[in-house]
Amino acid sequence: MFLIFKRLWQVNWAEQWQYRANLLMYLLYWLVSPIIYLAVWTSIATANGDVKGFTANDFITYYMVLLICDQVTSNIVIHTFGYKIQDGSLSGELIKPIHPMLTNALVNNVAFKILTMFGLTPIWIILFFLFQPDFSSVTLTGILLAIPAMMLAFLIGYFQSAAITALAFWTTRVYSIHEFYFALILLFSGQFVPLPLMPQLIQDIAQYLPFQLMLYYPIQLILGNLSTEQIIQGYVMTGVWLVISWLIFNWVWRKGVKKYSAVGA
């Protein structure tokens, strides 16, 4: 199995380098919104002194860390796999002795992610010198706690996106469904604005959904804003949602493959 993943990595790594323009477009897509949010909320906080206790530096550090967390936890499986079900090109992968979604597609996402991090790094450094954030609250312990949290969050998001992608076995509207899913992430993950600034109802709902585990939770871990009890609770919720997401994906995939009929069949 190690040799299989090694070969898949070599192929997908080389493939990602062939689509540098596409990679740049995706990177800009992920960067534009957080940078706009950073600029807007920082300006508001600077003008008013703070926004419900959030100072300008709080917004700067929050969105600067969010840029990194978003790159680590996000995925593009809907864009790299959905069309294979719809145009029938999945047939060639189904006859191979490996799971198409959990091997080649997964490695493809990881390769893409690493390359986008290379592109993000110089942009992040420029933003650092422009906004000059105070990261005094960030500790090595917080970073070490956040790394596995982000990896698990990536898997949660990947399984959920993969389950939605597998709906292409039944409908051609899978991209619209995924856009709705992305809107939920935007609302409940703390991407648009830190969750404490959202209406109380949104905050209460977010506690039971997986989306805040993808961004808000690892951001707070890095910034050192969580108590020991909150850290443990977050990891427990992450484990629960990882299992739920895997079970949902596995069920949808098995049902979908049985229904699958290649184009022209």
N, C-alpha and C positions, 0 to 999 in steps of 0.2 A: 504493500500500500504506500509505503514511503517513496518508493521509486516512481509510482504512478503520480503522486502529488508533485514530486520533483520535476517530472517531465511536463506535467500540466503547468507548473510554475514557469518553466523555461519558455513554453509556447506562448502563454498569456503575457508574460513580461515582454517578450519580443513583439507581440501583437500590439500592446499598449503604446510602444514606442513608434509604431507605424501610424498611429492616429493622434499625433501631438496637437493638432488644431482642435480636434474634438475634445481632447482632454482639457485644453485651455478654456474652451467654451463652458464646459461643466464647472471648472474651477471658478470662473467669473460668475456663473449662475449661483454658486454657493456663497460667494463672497459679498455680492452686491447688497443683499438685504441686511445681513448683520452689520455691515459697515454703515449703511444708512441709519439703522436703528441706533448704532453707537453715536453717530454724529448728532442725531436729533435729540436723543435723551440727554446726552452730555450738555448740549446747548441749553436745554430746558433747566437742567439742574444747576448749571452755572448762573443762569439768569435769576433763578429763584432761591438759590442757596442749597436746596435739596428737593427731592420729590418723595414725600412720605418716608423720609429718613434716608433715602438713597442720595448720596452725594455724587458729584461729577466723577470722582475717582471710582466710586462703586460701579457706576455704569461702564466706565472705561475698562476696568479689570474684568467685569462680568462678560462683556462682549468680546474682549480680547481672548479670554479663555474659551468662550463659546465657539469662536472660529476654529479652535483646535478640536474641541469635543465634537463639533458637528462633522468635521472631516473624518474623525475616527469612527463615529457611530453610524454614519449614513451609508446607504448602499444604492446601487444602480441596477439591481437585478431585473426590475420591471423593463428597463430599456435594453438589456442585453439578453433577455430570455423570452420575454413575452411574444416577440415576433416569430420565434422558432415554433411555438405551438400553432400560431395562426397560419404560417405559410408551409407547415409540414416539414421543415428542416429538422425538427426534433427527432424524426424517425431514425436518422442515422445515429443519434446519441443513445436512443433507447436500446439499441442492439448491443451496445458496449457493456461490459461487466462492471460498470460504475454508475453511481447515481448522478444524472446530469446536473441537477440543481445543487447537490451537496459536494460536488467535486470541481468540475470545470467552471461552472458559473460562480462558485464561491471563490475559487482561486483568482478568477478574472476580476472579481470585485476587490480582492485584497491587493492585486497588482495595480489596479487603477487607483486605489486609495494611497498607496505608497508614493506613486508618481505625483499625485495631486498635493501630497504633503511637501514634496520637493518644490512645487510651485508656490505653495502657501508660505513657506518659510521666509523668503525675502520680502513678501508683502507684509507679513506679520512684523518683521523687524522694522520696516518703514513706518508702520502704524505705531509701533512702540516709541520711536523717536518723535513722531508727530504729536502723540497724546501724552507721552511720558507718564505712564501709569505707576502707581505705588503698589508693588506686589509684596509688601512687607508681611502680609498675613499668610502668604504661601509658604508651606514647609515641605520638606522632603517626604515626611510621613503622609501628608495630604496627597502628594503626587503619586506615591506608591499605592495608596488606597484607591486612587482614581483610575489607575491603569487597568486593573482587572475589572473594575466597574464599567469602564468604557468598552472593553472587549466583550463582556457579557451583554451590554446594551446593544452592541453591534449585532450580536447573534439574535437577540430578541427582534430587532428591527429587520434583520435579514429574513428570519423565518416568517415574520408577518408579511413582509413584502413578497416573499416567495409564495405564500399562500394566496395572496391576492393575484399574483402573476399566474398561478395555476388555475385561476378562474377563467383564463383564456380557453380552457378546454370546453367551456360552456357558452362564453359570450365574447363578442368582439369589442365590448365596451370596457374592457379591463383597465385601460389607461385612465378612463374617467373615474372609475372606482378608486384607483390608486391616487388620483388627484384629491379626492375627498378624504382619503386616509392621510395624505400629506397635510391637508388643511387641519385635521385633528391634531397632528403633531405640532403644527405651528401654534395652535391655540393652547394646548395643554402641556407642552414641553418646556415653556419658558423661552422659546426662541424669539417671539415677537417682543416680549417684555418680561422681566423677572416675575415669577409667579406671585410674590407678595403684593405686586401692584395690580394684579388682576382682581376682578370682583370675587367676593368670598365664595360664591357658588362655584365658580371655575376652580378656585383653589381646593375646595372640598372634593369636587369630582376628580381633579388631577391626582389626588392622593391614592386613588384606587385604580388608576389607569397606568399603562406602562410607559407612556410618552415622557413623563417627567424624569423617568429613569435614564432616558437617552441623552438628556442635556442638563436639566436643572440639577439633578442629583450629583453627577460627576463634577459639574462646575462648582457646586458648594463644597464638595470634597477638596478640590484643589485650593479653593479660597479659604479653607479652614473655618467654615461657618456652621458646621454640624457638630452636635454633641455625640458622645459614644453611642447613646441609645438610638439616635437618628441614623447613625452610620450602620448599625446592626439592622435596624428596621429596613433601611434601604437595600441592603444586601439580601435580606430575606425576601423582600418584594421582588427583587431582581431574579432570584432563584425560582420563585413561584411563576413569574411571568415567562421565564425562559422555558419552563416545562410546558406551560399552557400554549405558548407560541409554537413550540415543536410539535405538540400533539395536534394542533389545528392544521399546521402545514402538512404533517404526515397524513392526516385524514383526507384533506382536500386533494393532495397529490395522488394518493392511491385510488380515490374515486375518479379523478380526472383521467388518469392513464387508462383506466378501464373503458372510459368513454371516448378516448382519443381516436380520431380517424384522420389520417394524413390527407392533405389536399389532393384531390383526384381519385381518392379511394372510394 
